[in-house]
Amino acid sequence: MFLEAASIGLGAALFRDAERFEKGDYGSLALAIRTLVRFRPTRIRVELDDRSLDTHAPVVAVANGPYAGLGFTVAPEASLEDGKLDVQIFRLASKWELIRHFAAIAFGRRRYEPRISGY
C-alpha cells in the first residue's frame, strides 16, 4: 500500500519542521527557514521502468494522487484509480523559485511550471 507521496531533497528535509508547525509549534518556522537556507541539492539518479534519469534537482516526489501534505498539488496528473506511481522532478533554478512554485500550488491551486517533469 502507498499513501499520498514521498519525496527526497528539500521536501524531505523540511518535513519534520512542517509537521511540528502543523501541530502548533510556530517556532519551527525559524528552523524550516534555516533548513531552506542551508539546503544544497545533490545529484540524483531516478530509475524508472524503461530508463534512468540523472538530474540535479532540489526535489523529486513520487505520488499516487495529485495532492500531498497540506493540499500541495505535487503530481497534477496522478490518479488514485490507475494503480501507478507518478514521479515528479522539480528542476527549478533556485530555492526561491521553488518556494514561489509551492506557494502557487498550495491548497489545491495549480500553476504550470515547464521545468517540472512528470513520469
Buried (B, 14 or more C-beta within 10 A) or exposed (E): EEEEBBBBBBBEBBBEBBEBBEEEEEEBEEBBEEBBEEBEBEEBEBEEEEEEBEBEBBBBBBBBBBBBBEEBBBBBEBEEEEEEBBBBBBBBEEBEBBEEBBEBBEEEEEEEBEEBBBB
